[in-house]
């Protein structure tokens, strides 16, 4: 779940929670729970089946968000776009 802090954090936590309730064994990366090293963002994207981009205020001004989005596009990962 790619999002901008703090404008998308609460919404992405809710999306993650709802997806986990409705799926069996799905792993969902959300930085607040899973990020151990910010320099590994591209690796997390590489390991993902798809990327949900939560577009909230400031998303495109965040270096980390742009890194995630760019890497997902480079790898032709399926994208799910959610607009705030």
PDB file of N, CA, C and O in Angstrom:
ATOM      1  N   UNK A   1       0.848  -1.171   0.000  1.00  0.00           N
ATOM      2  CA  UNK A   1       0.000   0.000   0.000  1.00  0.00           C
ATOM      3  C   UNK A   1       0.894   1.235   0.000  1.00  0.00           C
ATOM      4  O   UNK A   1       1.507   1.571   1.014  1.00  0.00           O
ATOM      5  N   UNK A   2       0.960   1.892  -1.124  1.00  0.00           N
ATOM      6  CA  UNK A   2       1.784   3.079  -1.269  1.00  0.00           C
ATOM      7  C   UNK A   2       0.944   4.301  -0.924  1.00  0.00           C
ATOM      8  O   UNK A   2      -0.128   4.508  -1.491  1.00  0.00           O
ATOM      9  N   UNK A   3       1.442   5.112   0.015  1.00  0.00           N
ATOM     10  CA  UNK A   3       0.676   6.272   0.461  1.00  0.00           C
ATOM     11  C   UNK A   3       1.606   7.334   1.019  1.00  0.00           C
ATOM     12  O   UNK A   3       2.780   7.073   1.279  1.00  0.00           O
ATOM     13  N   UNK A   4       1.077   8.515   1.197  1.00  0.00           N
ATOM     14  CA  UNK A   4       1.806   9.653   1.750  1.00  0.00           C
ATOM     15  C   UNK A   4       1.485   9.786   3.234  1.00  0.00           C
ATOM     16  O   UNK A   4       0.321   9.762   3.635  1.00  0.00           O
ATOM     17  N   UNK A   5       2.522   9.924   4.033  1.00  0.00           N
ATOM     18  CA  UNK A   5       2.333  10.228   5.453  1.00  0.00           C
ATOM     19  C   UNK A   5       2.083  11.712   5.584  1.00  0.00           C
ATOM     20  O   UNK A   5       2.718  12.453   4.834  1.00  0.00           O
ATOM     21  N   UNK A   6       1.272  12.206   6.409  1.00  0.00           N
ATOM     22  CA  UNK A   6       0.288  11.479   7.190  1.00  0.00           C
ATOM     23  C   UNK A   6      -1.078  11.425   6.511  1.00  0.00           C
ATOM     24  O   UNK A   6      -2.031  10.898   7.086  1.00  0.00           O
ATOM     25  N   UNK A   7      -1.185  11.958   5.304  1.00  0.00           N
ATOM     26  CA  UNK A   7      -2.515  12.118   4.697  1.00  0.00           C
ATOM     27  C   UNK A   7      -3.181  10.812   4.302  1.00  0.00           C
ATOM     28  O   UNK A   7      -4.399  10.786   4.127  1.00  0.00           O
ATOM     29  N   UNK A   8      -2.432   9.732   4.157  1.00  0.00           N
ATOM     30  CA  UNK A   8      -3.039   8.470   3.747  1.00  0.00           C
ATOM     31  C   UNK A   8      -2.870   7.336   4.735  1.00  0.00           C
ATOM     32  O   UNK A   8      -3.356   6.232   4.491  1.00  0.00           O
ATOM     33  N   UNK A   9      -2.193   7.581   5.844  1.00  0.00           N
ATOM     34  CA  UNK A   9      -1.868   6.510   6.783  1.00  0.00           C
ATOM     35  C   UNK A   9      -3.102   5.827   7.363  1.00  0.00           C
ATOM     36  O   UNK A   9      -3.202   4.600   7.333  1.00  0.00           O
ATOM     37  N   UNK A  10      -4.026   6.594   7.881  1.00  0.00           N
ATOM     38  CA  UNK A  10      -5.212   6.018   8.517  1.00  0.00           C
ATOM     39  C   UNK A  10      -6.072   5.247   7.514  1.00  0.00           C
ATOM     40  O   UNK A  10      -6.561   4.158   7.814  1.00  0.00           O
ATOM     41  N   UNK A  11      -6.251   5.817   6.328  1.00  0.00           N
ATOM     42  CA  UNK A  11      -7.069   5.154   5.312  1.00  0.00           C
ATOM     43  C   UNK A  11      -6.416   3.846   4.856  1.00  0.00           C
ATOM     44  O   UNK A  11      -7.108   2.847   4.661  1.00  0.00           O
ATOM     45  N   UNK A  12      -5.103   3.842   4.687  1.00  0.00           N
ATOM     46  CA  UNK A  12      -4.419   2.624   4.251  1.00  0.00           C
ATOM     47  C   UNK A  12      -4.439   1.552   5.331  1.00  0.00           C
ATOM     48  O   UNK A  12      -4.527   0.365   5.018  1.00  0.00           O
ATOM     49  N   UNK A  13      -4.360   1.948   6.580  1.00  0.00           N
ATOM     50  CA  UNK A  13      -4.480   0.982   7.672  1.00  0.00           C
ATOM     51  C   UNK A  13      -5.861   0.335   7.644  1.00  0.00           C
ATOM     52  O   UNK A  13      -5.992  -0.864   7.889  1.00  0.00           O
ATOM     53  N   UNK A  14      -6.883   1.121   7.349  1.00  0.00           N
ATOM     54  CA  UNK A  14      -8.238   0.591   7.252  1.00  0.00           C
ATOM     55  C   UNK A  14      -8.382  -0.352   6.055  1.00  0.00           C
ATOM     56  O   UNK A  14      -8.986  -1.418   6.174  1.00  0.00           O
ATOM     57  N   UNK A  15      -7.833   0.035   4.916  1.00  0.00           N
ATOM     58  CA  UNK A  15      -7.869  -0.831   3.723  1.00  0.00           C
ATOM     59  C   UNK A  15      -7.168  -2.145   4.023  1.00  0.00           C
ATOM     60  O   UNK A  15      -7.680  -3.216   3.699  1.00  0.00           O
ATOM     61  N   UNK A  16      -5.993  -2.064   4.643  1.00  0.00           N
ATOM     62  CA  UNK A  16      -5.227  -3.275   4.983  1.00  0.00           C
ATOM     63  C   UNK A  16      -6.052  -4.183   5.896  1.00  0.00           C
ATOM     64  O   UNK A  16      -6.152  -5.386   5.655  1.00  0.00           O
ATOM     65  N   UNK A  17      -6.634  -3.612   6.928  1.00  0.00           N
ATOM     66  CA  UNK A  17      -7.433  -4.387   7.878  1.00  0.00           C
ATOM     67  C   UNK A  17      -8.604  -5.089   7.198  1.00  0.00           C
ATOM     68  O   UNK A  17      -8.873  -6.262   7.460  1.00  0.00           O
ATOM     69  N   UNK A  18      -9.294  -4.366   6.327  1.00  0.00           N
ATOM     70  CA  UNK A  18     -10.445  -4.947   5.633  1.00  0.00           C
ATOM     71  C   UNK A  18     -10.019  -6.051   4.666  1.00  0.00           C
ATOM     72  O   UNK A  18     -10.699  -7.071   4.555  1.00  0.00           O
ATOM     73  N   UNK A  19      -8.910  -5.860   3.974  1.00  0.00           N
ATOM     74  CA  UNK A  19      -8.418  -6.896   3.065  1.00  0.00           C
ATOM     75  C   UNK A  19      -8.007  -8.152   3.832  1.00  0.00           C
ATOM     76  O   UNK A  19      -8.299  -9.267   3.400  1.00  0.00           O
ATOM     77  N   UNK A  20      -7.336  -7.977   4.959  1.00  0.00           N
ATOM     78  CA  UNK A  20      -6.913  -9.127   5.757  1.00  0.00           C
ATOM     79  C   UNK A  20      -8.108  -9.910   6.296  1.00  0.00           C
ATOM     80  O   UNK A  20      -8.058 -11.136   6.391  1.00  0.00           O
ATOM     81  N   UNK A  21      -9.177  -9.205   6.646  1.00  0.00           N
ATOM     82  CA  UNK A  21     -10.394  -9.863   7.133  1.00  0.00           C
ATOM     83  C   UNK A  21     -11.062 -10.700   6.052  1.00  0.00           C
ATOM     84  O   UNK A  21     -11.717 -11.698   6.352  1.00  0.00           O
ATOM     85  N   UNK A  22     -10.898 -10.297   4.798  1.00  0.00           N
ATOM     86  CA  UNK A  22     -11.630 -10.929   3.702  1.00  0.00           C
ATOM     87  C   UNK A  22     -10.800 -11.913   2.876  1.00  0.00           C
ATOM     88  O   UNK A  22     -11.313 -12.517   1.935  1.00  0.00           O
ATOM     89  N   UNK A  23      -9.543 -12.073   3.217  1.00  0.00           N
ATOM     90  CA  UNK A  23      -8.686 -12.970   2.444  1.00  0.00           C
ATOM     91  C   UNK A  23      -8.048 -13.994   3.373  1.00  0.00           C
ATOM     92  O   UNK A  23      -8.010 -13.822   4.591  1.00  0.00           O
ATOM     93  N   UNK A  24      -7.563 -15.035   2.775  1.00  0.00           N
ATOM     94  CA  UNK A  24      -6.941 -16.103   3.541  1.00  0.00           C
ATOM     95  C   UNK A  24      -5.441 -16.142   3.251  1.00  0.00           C
ATOM     96  O   UNK A  24      -5.017 -16.620   2.198  1.00  0.00           O
ATOM     97  N   UNK A  25      -4.650 -15.639   4.185  1.00  0.00           N
ATOM     98  CA  UNK A  25      -3.205 -15.734   4.043  1.00  0.00           C
ATOM     99  C   UNK A  25      -2.552 -14.698   3.154  1.00  0.00           C
ATOM    100  O   UNK A  25      -1.365 -14.811   2.847  1.00  0.00           O
ATOM    101  N   UNK A  26      -3.293 -13.700   2.738  1.00  0.00           N
ATOM    102  CA  UNK A  26      -2.728 -12.650   1.896  1.00  0.00           C
ATOM    103  C   UNK A  26      -1.766 -11.803   2.716  1.00  0.00           C
ATOM    104  O   UNK A  26      -2.098 -11.377   3.823  1.00  0.00           O
ATOM    105  N   UNK A  27      -0.580 -11.558   2.180  1.00  0.00           N
ATOM    106  CA  UNK A  27       0.372 -10.672   2.835  1.00  0.00           C
ATOM    107  C   UNK A  27       0.228  -9.286   2.230  1.00  0.00           C
ATOM    108  O   UNK A  27       0.281  -9.124   1.010  1.00  0.00           O
ATOM    109  N   UNK A  28       0.047  -8.299   3.077  1.00  0.00           N
ATOM    110  CA  UNK A  28      -0.155  -6.921   2.631  1.00  0.00           C
ATOM    111  C   UNK A  28       0.885  -6.047   3.299  1.00  0.00           C
ATOM    112  O   UNK A  28       0.921  -5.931   4.524  1.00  0.00           O
ATOM    113  N   UNK A  29       1.728  -5.434   2.488  1.00  0.00           N
ATOM    114  CA  UNK A  29       2.784  -4.584   3.014  1.00  0.00           C
ATOM    115  C   UNK A  29       2.236  -3.187   3.296  1.00  0.00           C
ATOM    116  O   UNK A  29       1.667  -2.539   2.418  1.00  0.00           O
ATOM    117  N   UNK A  30       2.416  -2.746   4.518  1.00  0.00           N
ATOM    118  CA  UNK A  30       2.118  -1.373   4.904  1.00  0.00           C
ATOM    119  C   UNK A  30       3.259  -0.930   5.803  1.00  0.00           C
ATOM    120  O   UNK A  30       3.532  -1.555   6.827  1.00  0.00           O
ATOM    121  N   UNK A  31       3.912   0.134   5.423  1.00  0.00           N
ATOM    122  CA  UNK A  31       5.162   0.528   6.070  1.00  0.00           C
ATOM    123  C   UNK A  31       5.098   0.599   7.585  1.00  0.00           C
ATOM    124  O   UNK A  31       6.044   0.183   8.253  1.00  0.00           O
ATOM    125  N   UNK A  32       4.029   1.107   8.139  1.00  0.00           N
ATOM    126  CA  UNK A  32       3.941   1.263   9.584  1.00  0.00           C
ATOM    127  C   UNK A  32       4.064  -0.087  10.297  1.00  0.00           C
ATOM    128  O   UNK A  32       4.499  -0.139  11.447  1.00  0.00           O
ATOM    129  N   UNK A  33       3.688  -1.169   9.629  1.00  0.00           N
ATOM    130  CA  UNK A  33       3.778  -2.503  10.205  1.00  0.00           C
ATOM    131  C   UNK A  33       4.990  -3.290   9.707  1.00  0.00           C
ATOM    132  O   UNK A  33       5.538  -4.116  10.436  1.00  0.00           O
ATOM    133  N   UNK A  34       5.408  -3.034   8.465  1.00  0.00           N
ATOM    134  CA  UNK A  34       6.345  -3.940   7.808  1.00  0.00           C
ATOM    135  C   UNK A  34       7.683  -3.345   7.393  1.00  0.00           C
ATOM    136  O   UNK A  34       8.602  -4.099   7.072  1.00  0.00           O
ATOM    137  N   UNK A  35       7.826  -2.045   7.385  1.00  0.00           N
ATOM    138  CA  UNK A  35       9.048  -1.427   6.878  1.00  0.00           C
ATOM    139  C   UNK A  35      10.159  -1.488   7.923  1.00  0.00           C
ATOM    140  O   UNK A  35      10.025  -0.949   9.022  1.00  0.00           O
ATOM    141  N   UNK A  36      11.253  -2.151   7.564  1.00  0.00           N
ATOM    142  CA  UNK A  36      12.382  -2.193   8.484  1.00  0.00           C
ATOM    143  C   UNK A  36      13.548  -1.334   8.000  1.00  0.00           C
ATOM    144  O   UNK A  36      14.475  -1.058   8.762  1.00  0.00           O
ATOM    145  N   UNK A  37      13.503  -0.908   6.728  1.00  0.00           N
ATOM    146  CA  UNK A  37      14.589  -0.095   6.176  1.00  0.00           C
ATOM    147  C   UNK A  37      14.057   0.673   4.969  1.00  0.00           C
ATOM    148  O   UNK A  37      13.720   0.072   3.949  1.00  0.00           O
ATOM    149  N   UNK A  38      13.982   1.989   5.081  1.00  0.00           N
ATOM    150  CA  UNK A  38      13.401   2.813   4.010  1.00  0.00           C
ATOM    151  C   UNK A  38      14.190   2.691   2.705  1.00  0.00           C
ATOM    152  O   UNK A  38      13.645   2.939   1.630  1.00  0.00           O
ATOM    153  N   UNK A  39      15.453   2.314   2.789  1.00  0.00           N
ATOM    154  CA  UNK A  39      16.245   2.165   1.566  1.00  0.00           C
ATOM    155  C   UNK A  39      15.852   0.926   0.781  1.00  0.00           C
ATOM    156  O   UNK A  39      16.334   0.727  -0.334  1.00  0.00           O
ATOM    157  N   UNK A  40      14.981   0.084   1.344  1.00  0.00           N
ATOM    158  CA  UNK A  40      14.553  -1.147   0.672  1.00  0.00           C
ATOM    159  C   UNK A  40      13.185  -1.017  -0.005  1.00  0.00           C
ATOM    160  O   UNK A  40      12.600  -2.027  -0.396  1.00  0.00           O
ATOM    161  N   UNK A  41      12.669   0.197  -0.150  1.00  0.00           N
ATOM    162  CA  UNK A  41      11.346   0.367  -0.748  1.00  0.00           C
ATOM    163  C   UNK A  41      11.217  -0.321  -2.095  1.00  0.00           C
ATOM    164  O   UNK A  41      10.204  -0.963  -2.372  1.00  0.00           O
ATOM    165  N   UNK A  42      12.233  -0.192  -2.932  1.00  0.00           N
ATOM    166  CA  UNK A  42      12.174  -0.814  -4.259  1.00  0.00           C
ATOM    167  C   UNK A  42      12.115  -2.334  -4.152  1.00  0.00           C
ATOM    168  O   UNK A  42      11.447  -2.979  -4.960  1.00  0.00           O
ATOM    169  N   UNK A  43      12.793  -2.911  -3.184  1.00  0.00           N
ATOM    170  CA  UNK A  43      12.744  -4.364  -2.984  1.00  0.00           C
ATOM    171  C   UNK A  43      11.335  -4.812  -2.596  1.00  0.00           C
ATOM    172  O   UNK A  43      10.859  -5.853  -3.049  1.00  0.00           O
ATOM    173  N   UNK A  44      10.680  -4.024  -1.761  1.00  0.00           N
ATOM    174  CA  UNK A  44       9.315  -4.371  -1.370  1.00  0.00           C
ATOM    175  C   UNK A  44       8.384  -4.337  -2.579  1.00  0.00           C
ATOM    176  O   UNK A  44       7.502  -5.185  -2.708  1.00  0.00           O
ATOM    177  N   UNK A  45       8.575  -3.375  -3.451  1.00  0.00           N
ATOM    178  CA  UNK A  45       7.770  -3.312  -4.676  1.00  0.00           C
ATOM    179  C   UNK A  45       8.066  -4.521  -5.553  1.00  0.00           C
ATOM    180  O   UNK A  45       7.145  -5.133  -6.094  1.00  0.00           O
ATOM    181  N   UNK A  46       9.331  -4.867  -5.698  1.00  0.00           N
ATOM    182  CA  UNK A  46       9.722  -6.021  -6.512  1.00  0.00           C
ATOM    183  C   UNK A  46       9.079  -7.309  -6.003  1.00  0.00           C
ATOM    184  O   UNK A  46       8.720  -8.175  -6.800  1.00  0.00           O
ATOM    185  N   UNK A  47       8.931  -7.443  -4.704  1.00  0.00           N
ATOM    186  CA  UNK A  47       8.361  -8.648  -4.106  1.00  0.00           C
ATOM    187  C   UNK A  47       6.834  -8.668  -4.129  1.00  0.00           C
ATOM    188  O   UNK A  47       6.222  -9.673  -3.767  1.00  0.00           O
ATOM    189  N   UNK A  48       6.224  -7.578  -4.547  1.00  0.00           N
ATOM    190  CA  UNK A  48       4.761  -7.460  -4.533  1.00  0.00           C
ATOM    191  C   UNK A  48       4.137  -7.980  -5.817  1.00  0.00           C
ATOM    192  O   UNK A  48       4.707  -7.847  -6.900  1.00  0.00           O
ATOM    193  N   UNK A  49       2.941  -8.584  -5.679  1.00  0.00           N
ATOM    194  CA  UNK A  49       2.186  -9.027  -6.845  1.00  0.00           C
ATOM    195  C   UNK A  49       1.524  -7.846  -7.543  1.00  0.00           C
ATOM    196  O   UNK A  49       1.430  -7.812  -8.770  1.00  0.00           O
ATOM    197  N   UNK A  50       1.070  -6.884  -6.756  1.00  0.00           N
ATOM    198  CA  UNK A  50       0.451  -5.676  -7.291  1.00  0.00           C
ATOM    199  C   UNK A  50       0.682  -4.561  -6.281  1.00  0.00           C
ATOM    200  O   UNK A  50       1.108  -4.811  -5.154  1.00  0.00           O
ATOM    201  N   UNK A  51       0.399  -3.334  -6.691  1.00  0.00           N
ATOM    202  CA  UNK A  51       0.627  -2.176  -5.833  1.00  0.00           C
ATOM    203  C   UNK A  51      -0.639  -1.324  -5.800  1.00  0.00           C
ATOM    204  O   UNK A  51      -1.161  -0.916  -6.837  1.00  0.00           O
ATOM    205  N   UNK A  52      -1.113  -1.070  -4.595  1.00  0.00           N
ATOM    206  CA  UNK A  52      -2.225  -0.147  -4.415  1.00  0.00           C
ATOM    207  C   UNK A  52      -1.636   1.202  -4.080  1.00  0.00           C
ATOM    208  O   UNK A  52      -0.897   1.345  -3.105  1.00  0.00           O
ATOM    209  N   UNK A  53      -1.965   2.192  -4.891  1.00  0.00           N
ATOM    210  CA  UNK A  53      -1.514   3.560  -4.664  1.00  0.00           C
ATOM    211  C   UNK A  53      -2.693   4.357  -4.123  1.00  0.00           C
ATOM    212  O   UNK A  53      -3.721   4.507  -4.783  1.00  0.00           O
ATOM    213  N   UNK A  54      -2.518   4.864  -2.907  1.00  0.00           N
ATOM    214  CA  UNK A  54      -3.545   5.693  -2.298  1.00  0.00           C
ATOM    215  C   UNK A  54      -3.156   7.150  -2.528  1.00  0.00           C
ATOM    216  O   UNK A  54      -2.264   7.686  -1.870  1.00  0.00           O
ATOM    217  N   UNK A  55      -3.845   7.772  -3.473  1.00  0.00           N
ATOM    218  CA  UNK A  55      -3.501   9.138  -3.864  1.00  0.00           C
ATOM    219  C   UNK A  55      -4.203  10.142  -2.951  1.00  0.00           C
ATOM    220  O   UNK A  55      -5.392  10.427  -3.096  1.00  0.00           O
ATOM    221  N   UNK A  56      -3.436  10.654  -2.026  1.00  0.00           N
ATOM    222  CA  UNK A  56      -3.937  11.697  -1.129  1.00  0.00           C
ATOM    223  C   UNK A  56      -3.075  12.936  -1.314  1.00  0.00           C
ATOM    224  O   UNK A  56      -2.103  12.924  -2.069  1.00  0.00           O
ATOM    225  N   UNK A  57      -3.431  13.979  -0.634  1.00  0.00           N
ATOM    226  CA  UNK A  57      -2.713  15.246  -0.736  1.00  0.00           C
ATOM    227  C   UNK A  57      -1.215  15.031  -0.483  1.00  0.00           C
ATOM    228  O   UNK A  57      -0.835  14.470   0.545  1.00  0.00           O
ATOM    229  N   UNK A  58      -0.386  15.467  -1.398  1.00  0.00           N
ATOM    230  CA  UNK A  58       1.057  15.382  -1.241  1.00  0.00           C
ATOM    231  C   UNK A  58       1.704  14.128  -1.786  1.00  0.00           C
ATOM    232  O   UNK A  58       2.925  13.988  -1.721  1.00  0.00           O
ATOM    233  N   UNK A  59       0.908  13.207  -2.324  1.00  0.00           N
ATOM    234  CA  UNK A  59       1.484  11.946  -2.797  1.00  0.00           C
ATOM    235  C   UNK A  59       2.619  12.184  -3.791  1.00  0.00           C
ATOM    236  O   UNK A  59       3.693  11.596  -3.665  1.00  0.00           O
ATOM    237  N   UNK A  60       2.382  13.036  -4.769  1.00  0.00           N
ATOM    238  CA  UNK A  60       3.368  13.233  -5.834  1.00  0.00           C
ATOM    239  C   UNK A  60       4.502  14.177  -5.447  1.00  0.00           C
ATOM    240  O   UNK A  60       5.393  14.441  -6.255  1.00  0.00           O
ATOM    241  N   UNK A  61       4.474  14.681  -4.229  1.00  0.00           N
ATOM    242  CA  UNK A  61       5.603  15.476  -3.750  1.00  0.00           C
ATOM    243  C   UNK A  61       6.496  14.675  -2.803  1.00  0.00           C
ATOM    244  O   UNK A  61       7.478  15.198  -2.276  1.00  0.00           O
ATOM    245  N   UNK A  62       6.154  13.420  -2.596  1.00  0.00           N
ATOM    246  CA  UNK A  62       6.924  12.554  -1.709  1.00  0.00           C
ATOM    247  C   UNK A  62       7.941  11.734  -2.506  1.00  0.00           C
ATOM    248  O   UNK A  62       7.573  11.010  -3.431  1.00  0.00           O
ATOM    249  N   UNK A  63       9.203  11.851  -2.147  1.00  0.00           N
ATOM    250  CA  UNK A  63      10.250  11.091  -2.827  1.00  0.00           C
ATOM    251  C   UNK A  63      10.011   9.584  -2.682  1.00  0.00           C
ATOM    252  O   UNK A  63      10.173   8.838  -3.647  1.00  0.00           O
ATOM    253  N   UNK A  64       9.630   9.139  -1.492  1.00  0.00           N
ATOM    254  CA  UNK A  64       9.386   7.709  -1.277  1.00  0.00           C
ATOM    255  C   UNK A  64       8.218   7.210  -2.114  1.00  0.00           C
ATOM    256  O   UNK A  64       8.295   6.130  -2.698  1.00  0.00           O
ATOM    257  N   UNK A  65       7.136   7.983  -2.179  1.00  0.00           N
ATOM    258  CA  UNK A  65       5.975   7.585  -2.987  1.00  0.00           C
ATOM    259  C   UNK A  65       6.338   7.497  -4.460  1.00  0.00           C
ATOM    260  O   UNK A  65       5.947   6.555  -5.149  1.00  0.00           O
ATOM    261  N   UNK A  66       7.083   8.478  -4.934  1.00  0.00           N
ATOM    262  CA  UNK A  66       7.491   8.466  -6.345  1.00  0.00           C
ATOM    263  C   UNK A  66       8.421   7.297  -6.641  1.00  0.00           C
ATOM    264  O   UNK A  66       8.363   6.719  -7.727  1.00  0.00           O
ATOM    265  N   UNK A  67       9.268   6.948  -5.695  1.00  0.00           N
ATOM    266  CA  UNK A  67      10.144   5.784  -5.858  1.00  0.00           C
ATOM    267  C   UNK A  67       9.314   4.515  -6.003  1.00  0.00           C
ATOM    268  O   UNK A  67       9.578   3.691  -6.879  1.00  0.00           O
ATOM    269  N   UNK A  68       8.317   4.361  -5.150  1.00  0.00           N
ATOM    270  CA  UNK A  68       7.455   3.182  -5.208  1.00  0.00           C
ATOM    271  C   UNK A  68       6.669   3.128  -6.529  1.00  0.00           C
ATOM    272  O   UNK A  68       6.619   2.088  -7.185  1.00  0.00           O
ATOM    273  N   UNK A  69       6.071   4.232  -6.901  1.00  0.00           N
ATOM    274  CA  UNK A  69       5.272   4.278  -8.129  1.00  0.00           C
ATOM    275  C   UNK A  69       6.145   4.034  -9.360  1.00  0.00           C
ATOM    276  O   UNK A  69       5.764   3.273 -10.249  1.00  0.00           O
ATOM    277  N   UNK A  70       7.304   4.672  -9.414  1.00  0.00           N
ATOM    278  CA  UNK A  70       8.207   4.491 -10.554  1.00  0.00           C
ATOM    279  C   UNK A  70       8.646   3.035 -10.684  1.00  0.00           C
ATOM    280  O   UNK A  70       8.639   2.477 -11.782  1.00  0.00           O
ATOM    281  N   UNK A  71       9.027   2.421  -9.566  1.00  0.00           N
ATOM    282  CA  UNK A  71       9.492   1.029  -9.617  1.00  0.00           C
ATOM    283  C   UNK A  71       8.361   0.090 -10.026  1.00  0.00           C
ATOM    284  O   UNK A  71       8.587  -0.851 -10.787  1.00  0.00           O
ATOM    285  N   UNK A  72       7.172   0.329  -9.540  1.00  0.00           N
ATOM    286  CA  UNK A  72       6.019  -0.494  -9.922  1.00  0.00           C
ATOM    287  C   UNK A  72       5.772  -0.400 -11.430  1.00  0.00           C
ATOM    288  O   UNK A  72       5.494  -1.410 -12.078  1.00  0.00           O
ATOM    289  N   UNK A  73       5.871   0.797 -11.981  1.00  0.00           N
ATOM    290  CA  UNK A  73       5.683   0.978 -13.426  1.00  0.00           C
ATOM    291  C   UNK A  73       6.802   0.314 -14.219  1.00  0.00           C
ATOM    292  O   UNK A  73       6.546  -0.310 -15.249  1.00  0.00           O
ATOM    293  N   UNK A  74       8.034   0.443 -13.750  1.00  0.00           N
ATOM    294  CA  UNK A  74       9.165  -0.185 -14.439  1.00  0.00           C
ATOM    295  C   UNK A  74       9.010  -1.698 -14.515  1.00  0.00           C
ATOM    296  O   UNK A  74       9.400  -2.323 -15.501  1.00  0.00           O
ATOM    297  N   UNK A  75       8.441  -2.278 -13.472  1.00  0.00           N
ATOM    298  CA  UNK A  75       8.281  -3.734 -13.402  1.00  0.00           C
ATOM    299  C   UNK A  75       6.939  -4.202 -13.964  1.00  0.00           C
ATOM    300  O   UNK A  75       6.634  -5.395 -13.943  1.00  0.00           O
ATOM    301  N   UNK A  76       6.147  -3.267 -14.461  1.00  0.00           N
ATOM    302  CA  UNK A  76       4.824  -3.578 -15.027  1.00  0.00           C
ATOM    303  C   UNK A  76       3.928  -4.285 -14.011  1.00  0.00           C
ATOM    304  O   UNK A  76       3.172  -5.192 -14.360  1.00  0.00           O
ATOM    305  N   UNK A  77       4.023  -3.859 -12.756  1.00  0.00           N
ATOM    306  CA  UNK A  77       3.159  -4.412 -11.713  1.00  0.00           C
ATOM    307  C   UNK A  77       1.743  -3.898 -11.918  1.00  0.00           C
ATOM    308  O   UNK A  77       1.555  -2.734 -12.270  1.00  0.00           O
ATOM    309  N   UNK A  78       0.751  -4.743 -11.704  1.00  0.00           N
ATOM    310  CA  UNK A  78      -0.625  -4.242 -11.748  1.00  0.00           C
ATOM    311  C   UNK A  78      -0.807  -3.167 -10.671  1.00  0.00           C
ATOM    312  O   UNK A  78      -0.361  -3.328  -9.535  1.00  0.00           O
ATOM    313  N   UNK A  79      -1.467  -2.076 -11.046  1.00  0.00           N
ATOM    314  CA  UNK A  79      -1.693  -0.972 -10.117  1.00  0.00           C
ATOM    315  C   UNK A  79      -3.170  -0.862  -9.787  1.00  0.00           C
ATOM    316  O   UNK A  79      -4.031  -1.021 -10.653  1.00  0.00           O
ATOM    317  N   UNK A  80      -3.446  -0.593  -8.539  1.00  0.00           N
ATOM    318  CA  UNK A  80      -4.793  -0.270  -8.079  1.00  0.00           C
ATOM    319  C   UNK A  80      -4.693   1.153  -7.549  1.00  0.00           C
ATOM    320  O   UNK A  80      -3.952   1.419  -6.602  1.00  0.00           O
ATOM    321  N   UNK A  81      -5.434   2.060  -8.156  1.00  0.00           N
ATOM    322  CA  UNK A  81      -5.375   3.468  -7.774  1.00  0.00           C
ATOM    323  C   UNK A  81      -6.634   3.806  -6.975  1.00  0.00           C
ATOM    324  O   UNK A  81      -7.756   3.597  -7.435  1.00  0.00           O
ATOM    325  N   UNK A  82      -6.421   4.327  -5.778  1.00  0.00           N
ATOM    326  CA  UNK A  82      -7.527   4.791  -4.935  1.00  0.00           C
ATOM    327  C   UNK A  82      -7.291   6.269  -4.682  1.00  0.00           C
ATOM    328  O   UNK A  82      -6.232   6.666  -4.196  1.00  0.00           O
ATOM    329  N   UNK A  83      -8.284   7.078  -5.016  1.00  0.00           N
ATOM    330  CA  UNK A  83      -8.175   8.528  -4.810  1.00  0.00           C
ATOM    331  C   UNK A  83      -8.925   8.906  -3.547  1.00  0.00           C
ATOM    332  O   UNK A  83     -10.057   8.476  -3.327  1.00  0.00           O
ATOM    333  N   UNK A  84      -8.281   9.709  -2.727  1.00  0.00           N
ATOM    334  CA  UNK A  84      -8.874  10.147  -1.471  1.00  0.00           C
ATOM    335  C   UNK A  84     -10.188  10.872  -1.698  1.00  0.00           C
ATOM    336  O   UNK A  84     -10.825  11.310  -0.740  1.00  0.00           O
TER     337      UNK A  84
END
